[in-house]
Amino acid sequence: MNKREFVKTLGGASLGLVFSPSMLSRYMAMPHAELAQDEAFWATIRGKYKLTPEYINLENGYYSMQAEPVLEAFIGHVRSINVQASRYMRTKQPDDKLRVRTRLAKMAGVTAEELIITRNTTESLDTVINGYDWKPGDEAVMAAQDYGAMLDMFKLQARRHGIVNTVVSLPLEPQSDDEIVQLYANAITPKTRLLMVAHLVNITGHILPVRKIADMAHARGVDVMCDGAHAFGQLAFRIPELGCDYYGASLHKWLGTPLGAGILYVRQDKIAGLWPIYADESMADTDIRKLNHTGTHPVHTDLAIDDAIDFHETIGVERICFGLEQQLLLRGLCVPDEPLVRNSRLLIIIENLNQKLECPDANIQQRYHLTEREQMVIIYLMLGFTNKEIANRLNLSEYTVKEHLKRIMQKTKTTTRTGLLARMIFPAPQTEIPELLFREESFTVTGLPIANTGS
């Protein structure tokens, strides 16, 4: 993007909310690699977020707070719509929504005729799952690490229509893209109609080879639906590069919009084949808007998407991802009491991804002879899940989860959940675990931390 396009995209007003003209001119001239490590630039960005002094928020995966310029613009939209009331809804709202849709579509690299604004990723992807004309015996492929809401929706189709869900388990330390592609390929049969794949897995941070998986699935006549909840706004890409037929994402995560904003992309030739959840006879079968009939909704959220894109492009996703000499993984490990309470122990470790570390993902299976199921229990434990929550995710009884934990602790020579998590960070039995990790501290934990490795 050249300077003229940059200024045209953002507009002088939005830039003035973040940088002074002299600072803007300087930053636009800087290479991405240099700007990515410019502390003054990031200090300015950081200053646009209002943080509470009561706790340290380590989770942005559920919902990322709006930057102050976006929040103020959103409040302004609420006030403006409130004054205009029905007149706005009848005269301006359709054009404004089309304008925002068009801008989002451009950001995603697709046409406005292939994209609608939804409330979140769950709504987007469940619209697709529910929209298939399923027949008894039809099959769908997904991973155990996929988001629970979509897994539940597939289970509902199995109960309602008699489809068969084939669930694979992603390896914690894949040796190549081909290993992942083959895992999905092995699950496909002549009856498979739809394959769901995460762009960025929310519980592990793995970025999956979506294009290779999509090409493989298409060669076998299978459609591909991609969960982009944690990729859109965080990674630099365009949806067509992925080769998927459907793509859903939440905008209130990494794009920083107000709560309740998402997108659904449907490839043009796939629109007619989806049944809408709510009827709208005014829309043709080939019009993607047939999937977006939600009745009256908070239109000021749609308007604030524009402001969030302005702020996001002021930073630039390329500046976030480009040219970093050191890629770091921040692990925030919540150790809840039973049942889960707000005050819990918290372990934090920062790892340099450019080094081959003795980290749990790489070595625990070989060192402690853990089964695939035991590894999944550990992953959910590291995310702060209780035994009951782990049981629900893995379709096990709570008793079975407790038995898995007993065997894991026996294998790792630990006796507590805190000790087990510490052993995952310092896996060698002979390694001395710092006493600091066991010091009793009280933290107010908001939500569950998500490991995110970046790319």
C-alpha positions as CSV (number, residue, x, y, z in Angstrom):
1,M,0.0,0.0,0.0
2,N,1.5,3.4,-1.0
3,K,1.2,6.6,1.0
4,R,-1.7,7.9,-1.0
5,E,-3.7,4.7,-0.6
6,F,-2.8,4.6,3.1
7,V,-4.2,8.1,3.7
8,K,-7.2,7.5,1.5
9,T,-8.0,4.3,3.4
10,L,-7.7,5.8,6.9
11,G,-8.8,9.4,6.4
12,G,-7.2,12.3,8.1
13,A,-9.8,12.4,11.0
14,S,-9.1,8.9,12.2
15,L,-5.3,9.3,11.9
16,G,-5.5,12.5,14.0
17,L,-7.0,10.4,16.8
18,V,-3.8,8.3,17.0
19,F,-0.8,10.2,15.5
20,S,0.2,13.8,15.0
21,P,1.0,14.7,11.3
22,S,4.7,14.7,11.9
23,M,4.6,11.3,13.6
24,L,2.4,9.9,10.9
25,S,4.8,11.1,8.2
26,R,7.7,9.5,10.0
27,Y,6.0,6.2,10.6
28,M,4.7,5.8,7.0
29,A,8.3,6.2,5.8
30,M,9.6,3.5,8.0
31,P,10.1,-0.1,6.8
32,H,7.8,-2.6,8.5
33,A,10.7,-4.5,10.2
34,E,12.0,-1.3,11.7
35,L,8.6,0.0,12.8
36,A,7.7,-3.3,14.4
37,Q,10.4,-2.8,16.9
38,D,9.9,1.0,17.4
39,E,8.9,1.3,21.1
40,A,7.6,4.9,20.7
41,F,5.1,3.7,18.0
42,W,3.8,0.9,20.3
43,A,3.7,3.2,23.3
44,T,1.4,5.5,21.4
45,I,-0.8,2.6,20.4
46,R,-0.8,1.3,24.0
47,G,-1.9,4.8,25.2
48,K,-5.1,4.4,23.2
49,Y,-6.4,1.7,25.5
50,K,-7.8,2.3,28.9
51,L,-6.8,-0.5,31.3
52,T,-8.0,-1.3,34.8
53,P,-5.4,-1.2,37.6
54,E,-7.3,-4.0,39.4
55,Y,-5.8,-6.9,37.5
56,I,-3.7,-7.8,34.5
57,N,-5.8,-9.0,31.6
58,L,-3.9,-11.8,29.8
59,E,-6.8,-12.8,27.6
60,N,-7.7,-11.1,24.3
61,G,-9.1,-14.2,22.6
62,Y,-12.6,-14.0,24.1
63,Y,-13.1,-10.3,23.5
64,S,-10.5,-7.6,22.9
65,M,-11.3,-4.3,24.4
66,Q,-12.0,-1.4,22.0
67,A,-9.3,1.3,21.6
68,E,-10.5,4.6,23.1
69,P,-11.0,6.2,19.7
70,V,-13.2,3.3,18.6
71,L,-15.1,3.3,21.8
72,E,-15.8,7.0,21.6
73,A,-16.9,6.7,18.0
74,F,-19.2,3.8,18.9
75,I,-20.8,5.8,21.7
76,G,-21.3,8.6,19.2
77,H,-23.1,6.3,16.8
78,V,-25.4,5.1,19.6
79,R,-26.3,8.7,20.4
80,S,-26.8,9.6,16.7
81,I,-29.0,6.6,16.0
82,N,-31.0,7.3,19.1
83,V,-31.8,10.8,17.8
84,Q,-32.6,9.8,14.3
85,A,-34.6,6.7,15.4
86,S,-36.8,5.0,12.8
87,R,-35.9,7.6,10.1
88,Y,-32.3,6.3,10.1
89,M,-33.4,2.7,9.9
90,R,-35.7,3.3,6.9
91,T,-33.5,5.8,5.0
92,K,-29.8,5.4,5.8
93,Q,-29.3,2.0,7.4
94,P,-29.2,-0.2,4.3
95,D,-26.6,2.0,2.5
96,D,-24.5,2.2,5.6
97,K,-24.5,-1.5,6.1
98,L,-23.6,-2.1,2.5
99,R,-20.7,0.3,2.8
100,V,-19.3,-1.4,5.9
101,R,-19.9,-4.9,4.3
102,T,-18.0,-3.7,1.2
103,R,-15.1,-2.5,3.3
104,L,-14.9,-5.7,5.2
105,A,-15.1,-7.7,2.0
106,K,-12.2,-5.7,0.6
107,M,-10.2,-6.4,3.8
108,A,-10.9,-10.1,3.4
109,G,-10.1,-10.1,-0.4
110,V,-13.6,-11.1,-1.5
111,T,-16.7,-9.4,-2.9
112,A,-19.5,-7.8,-0.9
113,E,-21.9,-10.3,-2.6
114,E,-20.0,-13.1,-0.8
115,L,-19.9,-11.7,2.7
116,I,-22.4,-10.7,5.4
117,I,-22.0,-9.2,8.9
118,T,-23.0,-11.5,11.7
119,R,-22.8,-11.4,15.5
120,N,-19.8,-13.8,15.9
121,T,-18.0,-16.9,14.5
122,T,-20.5,-19.3,16.2
123,E,-23.4,-17.7,14.4
124,S,-21.5,-17.6,11.1
125,L,-20.4,-21.3,11.0
126,D,-23.6,-22.6,12.6
127,T,-25.5,-20.9,9.8
128,V,-23.5,-23.0,7.4
129,I,-23.8,-26.3,9.3
130,N,-27.5,-25.8,9.8
131,G,-27.9,-24.7,6.2
132,Y,-26.9,-28.0,4.6
133,D,-29.6,-30.3,3.2
134,W,-28.4,-33.2,5.3
135,K,-29.5,-36.8,4.6
136,P,-29.1,-39.8,6.9
137,G,-25.7,-41.3,6.5
138,D,-24.0,-38.1,5.3
139,E,-20.7,-37.5,7.0
140,A,-18.8,-34.5,8.3
141,V,-15.1,-34.3,9.4
142,M,-13.8,-32.1,12.2
143,A,-11.2,-32.1,15.0
144,A,-11.5,-32.6,18.7
145,Q,-9.7,-29.3,19.2
146,D,-12.3,-27.3,17.2
147,Y,-14.5,-24.9,19.1
148,G,-17.2,-26.5,21.2
149,A,-20.1,-24.5,19.8
150,M,-19.6,-25.8,16.3
151,L,-18.9,-29.4,17.5
152,D,-22.3,-29.1,19.4
153,M,-24.0,-28.0,16.2
154,F,-22.7,-31.0,14.3
155,K,-23.9,-33.2,17.1
156,L,-27.3,-31.6,16.7
157,Q,-27.4,-32.4,13.0
158,A,-26.5,-36.0,13.9
159,R,-29.5,-36.2,16.3
160,R,-31.8,-34.4,13.9
161,H,-30.8,-35.8,10.5
162,G,-28.8,-38.9,11.2
163,I,-25.4,-37.7,9.9
164,V,-22.1,-39.2,11.0
165,N,-19.5,-37.0,12.6
166,T,-15.9,-38.2,12.2
167,V,-13.6,-36.5,14.8
168,V,-9.8,-36.5,14.4
169,S,-7.3,-35.3,17.0
170,L,-4.6,-32.9,15.9
171,P,-1.1,-33.8,17.0
172,L,0.5,-31.5,19.6
173,E,3.8,-31.4,17.7
174,P,3.2,-32.1,14.0
175,Q,6.3,-32.8,12.0
176,S,5.0,-31.3,8.7
177,D,2.0,-29.8,7.0
178,D,1.6,-33.1,5.2
179,E,1.0,-34.9,8.5
180,I,-2.0,-32.7,9.2
181,V,-3.3,-33.0,5.7
182,Q,-3.1,-36.7,5.8
183,L,-4.9,-36.8,9.1
184,Y,-7.9,-35.2,7.6
185,A,-7.6,-37.2,4.3
186,N,-7.7,-40.5,6.2
187,A,-11.1,-39.4,7.8
188,I,-12.8,-38.7,4.4
189,T,-15.1,-41.3,2.9
190,P,-17.3,-41.2,-0.2
191,K,-20.1,-40.1,2.1
192,T,-18.3,-37.0,3.5
193,R,-19.9,-33.7,2.5
194,L,-18.3,-31.1,4.8
195,L,-14.9,-30.7,6.5
196,M,-14.4,-28.1,9.2
197,V,-10.9,-26.8,9.9
198,A,-9.6,-24.1,12.2
199,H,-7.4,-21.5,10.7
200,L,-5.8,-20.9,14.1
201,V,-6.6,-23.4,16.8
202,N,-7.8,-21.5,19.9
203,I,-6.5,-23.9,22.6
204,T,-3.0,-24.5,21.2
205,G,-2.2,-21.6,18.9
206,H,-1.4,-23.9,15.9
207,I,-1.9,-22.3,12.5
208,L,-3.1,-25.1,10.2
209,P,-2.3,-25.5,6.5
210,V,-5.8,-24.6,5.4
211,R,-5.0,-24.3,1.7
212,K,-3.4,-27.7,1.5
213,I,-6.3,-29.2,3.4
214,A,-8.8,-27.5,1.2
215,D,-7.1,-28.6,-2.0
216,M,-7.0,-32.2,-0.7
217,A,-10.7,-32.1,0.3
218,H,-11.9,-30.5,-2.9
219,A,-10.1,-33.2,-4.9
220,R,-12.3,-35.7,-3.1
221,G,-15.5,-33.7,-3.6
222,V,-15.7,-32.4,0.0
223,D,-16.6,-28.8,0.9
224,V,-14.4,-26.9,3.4
225,M,-15.5,-24.6,6.2
226,C,-12.9,-22.6,8.0
227,D,-13.1,-21.2,11.6
228,G,-11.1,-17.9,11.5
229,A,-12.1,-16.6,14.9
230,H,-8.5,-16.0,16.0
231,A,-7.0,-15.3,12.6
232,F,-9.0,-12.5,11.0
233,G,-7.4,-9.2,12.1
234,Q,-4.3,-10.9,13.6
235,L,-2.7,-12.6,10.6
236,A,-2.0,-11.1,7.2
237,F,-4.0,-13.1,4.6
238,R,-6.9,-12.9,2.2
239,I,-9.7,-15.5,2.3
240,P,-9.3,-16.7,-1.3
241,E,-5.7,-17.7,-0.5
242,L,-7.1,-20.3,1.8
243,G,-9.2,-22.0,-0.9
244,C,-12.1,-22.7,1.5
245,D,-15.8,-22.6,0.6
246,Y,-17.0,-21.0,3.9
247,Y,-15.2,-18.7,6.4
248,G,-16.4,-17.4,9.7
249,A,-14.8,-14.9,12.1
250,S,-15.5,-12.7,15.1
251,L,-14.6,-9.0,14.7
252,H,-14.7,-8.2,18.4
253,K,-11.6,-10.4,19.0
254,W,-8.5,-9.2,17.0
255,L,-10.1,-6.4,15.0
256,G,-11.3,-4.7,18.2
257,T,-14.9,-3.9,17.3
258,P,-17.7,-3.5,19.8
259,L,-19.1,-6.8,21.1
260,G,-21.4,-8.7,18.8
261,A,-19.8,-8.4,15.4
262,G,-18.6,-11.1,13.0
263,I,-18.4,-12.1,9.3
264,L,-19.5,-15.0,7.2
265,Y,-18.0,-15.6,3.8
266,V,-19.7,-18.0,1.4
267,R,-18.2,-18.7,-2.0
268,Q,-20.5,-17.3,-4.7
269,D,-21.4,-20.7,-6.2
270,K,-22.2,-22.2,-2.7
271,I,-24.8,-19.6,-1.6
272,A,-27.8,-21.2,-3.4
273,G,-27.2,-24.5,-1.7
274,L,-27.6,-23.2,1.9
275,W,-30.9,-23.0,3.7
276,P,-31.4,-19.9,5.8
277,I,-32.3,-20.2,9.5
278,Y,-34.9,-17.4,9.2
279,A,-37.1,-17.0,6.1
280,D,-36.9,-13.9,3.9
281,E,-38.8,-14.3,0.7
282,S,-37.6,-11.0,-0.6
283,M,-34.1,-12.4,-1.2
284,A,-33.2,-14.7,-4.1
285,D,-31.6,-18.1,-3.3
286,T,-28.4,-16.8,-4.8
287,D,-28.3,-13.7,-2.6
288,I,-26.1,-14.2,0.5
289,R,-28.3,-11.7,2.4
290,K,-30.9,-14.5,2.7
291,L,-28.6,-15.9,5.4
292,N,-28.6,-12.6,7.3
293,H,-32.3,-12.0,8.1
294,T,-32.0,-11.3,11.8
295,G,-34.7,-8.6,12.3
296,T,-33.9,-5.3,14.0
297,H,-30.5,-5.4,15.5
298,P,-28.0,-2.9,17.1
299,V,-26.9,-1.1,13.9
300,H,-24.5,1.2,15.8
301,T,-22.3,-1.8,16.2
302,D,-22.1,-2.2,12.4
303,L,-21.2,1.5,12.1
304,A,-18.4,1.2,14.6
305,I,-16.8,-1.6,12.5
306,D,-15.7,1.2,10.2
307,D,-13.9,2.9,13.1
308,A,-12.3,-0.3,14.2
309,I,-10.9,-0.9,10.7
310,D,-9.5,2.7,10.7
311,F,-7.7,2.0,13.9
312,H,-6.5,-1.4,12.9
313,E,-5.1,-0.2,9.6
314,T,-3.4,2.7,11.5
315,I,-1.3,-0.1,13.2
316,G,-1.2,-2.4,10.2
317,V,-1.3,-6.2,10.6
318,E,2.0,-6.4,8.6
319,R,3.7,-4.3,11.3
320,I,2.6,-6.7,14.0
321,C,3.8,-9.8,12.1
322,F,6.7,-8.5,10.0
323,G,10.4,-8.7,10.7
324,L,10.5,-9.7,14.4
325,E,13.8,-11.4,15.1
326,Q,12.4,-13.1,18.2
327,Q,9.0,-14.7,18.3
328,L,7.8,-15.4,21.8
329,L,5.1,-17.6,23.2
330,L,3.5,-16.3,26.4
331,R,1.9,-19.1,28.4
332,G,-0.5,-18.1,31.2
333,L,-1.4,-21.3,33.1
334,C,-4.4,-21.0,35.4
335,V,-4.5,-23.5,38.2
336,P,-8.1,-23.4,39.4
337,D,-9.4,-24.9,42.7
338,E,-12.3,-27.3,42.5
339,P,-14.8,-26.0,41.7
340,L,-13.4,-23.1,39.6
341,V,-13.1,-19.9,41.6
342,R,-12.0,-16.4,40.6
343,N,-9.0,-16.4,42.9
344,S,-6.6,-19.0,41.5
345,R,-2.8,-19.7,41.2
346,L,-1.3,-18.5,38.0
347,L,1.9,-19.6,36.3
348,I,3.4,-17.5,33.5
349,I,6.4,-18.4,31.3
350,I,7.8,-16.8,28.2
351,E,9.4,-19.0,25.6
352,N,11.6,-18.1,22.6
353,L,10.1,-19.9,19.6
354,N,13.4,-19.6,17.6
355,Q,15.0,-22.1,19.9
356,K,14.1,-25.8,20.2
357,L,13.0,-25.8,23.7
358,E,12.4,-28.7,26.1
359,C,8.7,-27.7,26.2
360,P,5.7,-29.9,26.9
361,D,4.5,-30.0,23.3
362,A,7.7,-31.5,22.0
363,N,8.8,-34.0,24.7
364,I,6.1,-35.0,27.2
365,Q,4.8,-37.9,25.1
366,Q,8.2,-39.5,24.7
367,R,9.5,-38.7,28.1
368,Y,6.5,-39.8,30.1
369,H,4.9,-42.2,27.7
370,L,1.6,-40.3,27.6
371,T,-1.3,-41.3,25.5
372,E,-3.0,-39.0,23.1
373,R,-5.9,-38.7,25.5
374,E,-3.7,-37.9,28.4
375,Q,-2.0,-35.2,26.4
376,M,-5.4,-33.6,25.7
377,V,-6.3,-33.7,29.4
378,I,-3.0,-31.8,30.1
379,I,-3.8,-29.2,27.4
380,Y,-7.2,-28.4,28.9
381,L,-5.7,-28.4,32.4
382,M,-3.2,-25.8,31.2
383,L,-6.1,-23.7,29.9
384,G,-7.6,-23.7,33.4
385,F,-10.4,-26.1,32.8
386,T,-11.9,-28.0,35.8
387,N,-12.4,-31.8,35.7
388,K,-16.0,-31.3,34.8
389,E,-15.2,-29.0,31.9
390,I,-12.5,-31.3,30.6
391,A,-15.0,-34.2,30.8
392,N,-17.5,-32.2,28.7
393,R,-14.9,-31.3,26.1
394,L,-13.6,-34.9,25.7
395,N,-17.0,-36.6,26.1
396,L,-15.8,-38.5,29.1
397,S,-17.2,-38.9,32.6
398,E,-15.7,-36.7,35.4
399,Y,-14.5,-40.0,37.1
400,T,-12.6,-40.9,33.9
401,V,-10.9,-37.5,33.9
402,K,-9.8,-38.0,37.5
403,E,-8.4,-41.4,36.6
404,H,-6.5,-39.9,33.7
405,L,-5.0,-37.3,36.1
406,K,-4.0,-39.9,38.6
407,R,-2.1,-41.9,35.9
408,I,-0.5,-38.7,34.5
409,M,0.7,-37.7,38.0
410,Q,2.1,-41.2,38.5
411,K,4.0,-41.0,35.3
412,T,5.3,-37.5,35.9
413,K,6.0,-38.1,39.6
414,T,3.9,-35.2,40.8
415,T,1.1,-35.1,43.4
416,T,-0.8,-31.8,42.7
417,R,-2.2,-30.0,39.7
418,T,0.2,-27.1,40.3
419,G,3.2,-29.5,40.4
420,L,2.0,-31.2,37.2
421,L,1.8,-27.9,35.3
422,A,5.2,-26.9,36.7
423,R,6.5,-30.3,35.4
424,M,5.1,-29.4,31.9
425,I,7.3,-26.3,32.0
426,F,10.3,-28.0,33.4
427,P,9.8,-31.6,32.1
428,A,13.0,-33.4,33.1
429,P,12.5,-35.3,36.4
430,Q,15.9,-34.2,37.5
431,T,15.2,-30.5,36.9
432,E,14.8,-28.4,40.0
433,I,11.5,-26.6,39.9
434,P,11.8,-23.1,41.2
435,E,10.1,-22.6,44.6
436,L,8.6,-19.4,43.2
437,L,6.1,-21.4,41.2
438,F,4.6,-22.8,44.3
439,R,4.4,-19.6,46.3
440,E,0.8,-18.9,47.2
441,E,-0.3,-15.7,45.5
442,S,-3.9,-14.5,44.9
443,F,-4.8,-13.3,41.5
444,T,-8.1,-12.2,40.0
445,V,-8.4,-14.3,36.9
446,T,-10.7,-13.1,34.1
447,G,-11.6,-15.9,31.7
448,L,-9.2,-18.5,30.5
449,P,-5.8,-17.8,29.0
450,I,-5.2,-18.9,25.4
451,A,-1.8,-19.9,24.1
452,N,-1.1,-18.1,20.8
453,T,2.1,-18.9,19.0
454,G,1.7,-16.5,16.1
455,S,3.4,-17.4,12.8
